[in-house]
Amino acid sequence: MAGLVVHDFDEVGVPSGADKGWRQRSLEQWVRRAVEYQRDGFDMLLLGQSPLGEVLASPSAVELDGIATCVLDVADDERRRRLEQRDAGKWSDQARDAFVGWARWHRGHAVDPRHMPAVITEGSWAGMRWERWSDWRAGDQRWTVPILDTSDIRVEQASAALLRWVTEARTARPANPVRA
């Protein structure tokens, strides 16, 4: 797709013991990279686990012309099945439960900025600017996070759904809701 650069958050490497603070500091680096791409006339698609609340709270987010996010999701039972299929024996039941819990939280956060914000705000990196969205409520037009459910579709169909979302987001050019 012309004018689009795609990155996976983890391509920078994930250190052992990576925590919330590491993710948030790394997200800020990605947002800065997106600002650089924007200056050069490119959009950036970042695949990762940072929710809209973290993106908006990143210090450099105000420099972006627009921000669009979505959740690429799968049902809990299917997530467990895929984890086992992909990495047989690697994940304990507790680890799989953590994956499922994080996904459930993402679903709630996508719909409502007030859904358990402490999950990302407590013990966070000091550079984050939570006040940019902390008083927003569910239904606020600035908080739009579609959920793309891939539970019952093939990889090719999921890719096509993501491509449609990217195309629609680029066409709509949503404004940056926290731009100063």
C-alpha positions as CSV (number, residue, x, y, z in Angstrom):
1,M,0.0,0.0,0.0
2,A,1.6,3.3,-1.1
3,G,2.7,5.7,1.5
4,L,2.3,3.2,4.4
5,V,5.1,1.8,6.5
6,V,4.3,-1.3,8.7
7,H,6.2,-2.3,11.8
8,D,5.7,-4.8,14.6
9,F,6.2,-3.4,18.0
10,D,8.5,-6.2,19.1
11,E,10.9,-5.9,16.2
12,V,13.0,-3.7,18.5
13,G,13.5,-6.7,20.7
14,V,11.8,-7.5,24.0
15,P,14.2,-7.8,27.0
16,S,13.6,-10.4,29.6
17,G,11.6,-8.8,32.4
18,A,10.0,-6.3,30.1
19,D,7.2,-4.6,32.0
20,K,4.6,-1.9,31.6
21,G,7.1,0.9,31.9
22,W,9.3,-0.7,29.2
23,R,6.3,-1.0,26.9
24,Q,5.3,2.6,27.5
25,R,8.8,4.0,27.0
26,S,9.1,1.8,23.8
27,L,5.8,3.1,22.6
28,E,7.0,6.6,22.9
29,Q,9.9,5.7,20.7
30,W,7.5,4.3,18.1
31,V,5.4,7.4,18.3
32,R,8.5,9.5,17.6
33,R,9.2,7.3,14.7
34,A,5.7,7.8,13.4
35,V,6.2,11.6,13.7
36,E,9.3,11.3,11.6
37,Y,7.4,9.2,9.0
38,Q,4.6,11.8,9.0
39,R,7.2,14.5,8.2
40,D,8.3,12.5,5.2
41,G,4.7,12.0,4.0
42,F,4.1,8.4,5.2
43,D,1.6,6.8,7.5
44,M,2.7,4.1,10.0
45,L,0.9,1.0,11.0
46,L,2.2,-0.4,14.2
47,L,1.2,-3.9,15.2
48,G,1.5,-4.4,19.0
49,Q,-0.2,-4.5,22.3
50,S,-0.4,-0.9,23.2
51,P,-4.0,0.3,23.7
52,L,-5.4,3.6,22.6
53,G,-5.1,5.0,26.2
54,E,-1.3,4.5,26.1
55,V,-1.0,5.9,22.5
56,L,-2.8,9.0,23.5
57,A,-0.8,9.4,26.7
58,S,2.6,9.1,25.0
59,P,4.4,12.4,25.3
60,S,4.9,12.8,21.5
61,A,1.4,11.8,20.5
62,V,0.3,15.5,20.3
63,E,2.7,15.8,17.3
64,L,0.7,13.3,15.2
65,D,-1.8,14.7,12.7
66,G,-4.1,11.7,13.2
67,I,-4.4,8.6,15.3
68,A,-6.5,5.5,14.5
69,T,-6.4,2.2,16.5
70,C,-8.2,-1.1,16.3
71,V,-8.2,-4.3,18.3
72,L,-7.4,-7.4,16.2
73,D,-9.2,-10.0,18.4
74,V,-10.0,-13.6,18.8
75,A,-12.4,-15.4,21.2
76,D,-10.9,-16.6,24.5
77,D,-11.2,-20.3,23.8
78,E,-9.8,-19.9,20.3
79,R,-6.9,-17.8,21.7
80,R,-6.1,-20.7,24.1
81,R,-6.2,-23.2,21.2
82,R,-4.0,-21.1,19.0
83,L,-1.4,-20.5,21.7
84,E,-1.2,-24.3,22.2
85,Q,-1.1,-25.0,18.5
86,R,1.6,-22.4,17.8
87,D,3.7,-23.1,20.9
88,A,2.8,-26.6,22.1
89,G,3.7,-27.0,25.8
90,K,5.3,-23.6,26.0
91,W,2.6,-21.8,28.0
92,S,1.4,-22.8,31.4
93,D,-2.3,-22.5,32.2
94,Q,-1.5,-19.4,34.2
95,A,0.3,-17.8,31.3
96,R,-2.6,-18.6,28.9
97,D,-5.0,-17.1,31.5
98,A,-2.9,-14.0,31.5
99,F,-3.1,-13.8,27.7
100,V,-6.8,-14.2,27.9
101,G,-7.2,-11.6,30.7
102,W,-5.1,-9.0,28.7
103,A,-7.3,-9.6,25.7
104,R,-10.5,-9.2,27.7
105,W,-9.1,-6.0,29.2
106,H,-8.3,-4.7,25.6
107,R,-11.9,-5.4,24.6
108,G,-13.3,-3.4,27.5
109,H,-10.8,-0.6,27.0
110,A,-11.7,-0.4,23.3
111,V,-15.3,0.3,24.2
112,D,-14.9,2.5,27.3
113,P,-11.8,4.6,28.3
114,R,-12.9,4.2,31.9
115,H,-12.7,0.4,31.8
116,M,-10.1,-0.4,34.5
117,P,-7.7,2.3,33.5
118,A,-5.4,1.3,36.5
119,V,-4.3,-1.6,34.4
120,I,-2.2,0.8,32.3
121,T,-1.9,3.9,34.6
122,E,-0.8,2.4,37.9
123,G,2.9,1.9,38.1
124,S,3.3,3.5,34.7
125,W,6.2,5.3,33.2
126,A,6.3,8.9,34.6
127,G,6.4,10.4,31.1
128,M,2.8,9.3,30.3
129,R,0.1,12.0,30.1
130,W,-3.0,10.2,31.3
131,E,-4.9,13.5,31.8
132,R,-5.3,13.8,28.0
133,W,-8.2,11.3,28.1
134,S,-8.9,10.3,31.7
135,D,-12.2,12.2,31.9
136,W,-13.6,10.8,28.7
137,R,-16.5,8.4,28.8
138,A,-17.8,5.5,26.7
139,G,-19.4,6.9,23.5
140,D,-17.1,9.9,23.3
141,Q,-16.4,10.4,19.6
142,R,-12.7,10.9,20.3
143,W,-12.6,7.3,21.5
144,T,-13.2,5.0,18.5
145,V,-11.6,1.6,18.6
146,P,-13.2,-1.0,16.3
147,I,-12.7,-4.6,17.3
148,L,-11.9,-7.0,14.4
149,D,-12.9,-10.5,15.5
150,T,-10.8,-13.1,13.7
151,S,-12.1,-16.1,15.7
152,D,-13.9,-17.9,12.9
153,I,-11.9,-16.8,9.8
154,R,-8.8,-17.9,8.0
155,V,-5.6,-15.9,8.1
156,E,-6.2,-14.5,4.6
157,Q,-9.6,-13.3,5.6
158,A,-8.2,-11.6,8.8
159,S,-5.5,-10.0,6.6
160,A,-8.2,-8.7,4.3
161,A,-10.2,-7.3,7.2
162,L,-7.2,-5.5,8.6
163,L,-6.4,-4.1,5.1
164,R,-10.0,-2.8,4.9
165,W,-9.7,-1.2,8.3
166,V,-6.4,0.5,7.3
167,T,-7.8,1.7,4.0
168,E,-10.9,3.1,5.7
169,A,-8.8,4.8,8.5
170,R,-6.5,6.4,5.9
171,T,-9.5,7.6,3.9
172,A,-11.3,9.0,6.9
173,R,-8.1,10.6,8.2
174,P,-9.3,10.8,11.8
175,A,-8.0,13.9,13.7
176,N,-5.7,13.5,16.6
177,P,-8.0,13.9,19.6
178,V,-5.2,15.1,21.9
179,R,-3.5,17.5,19.6
180,A,-2.6,20.7,21.4
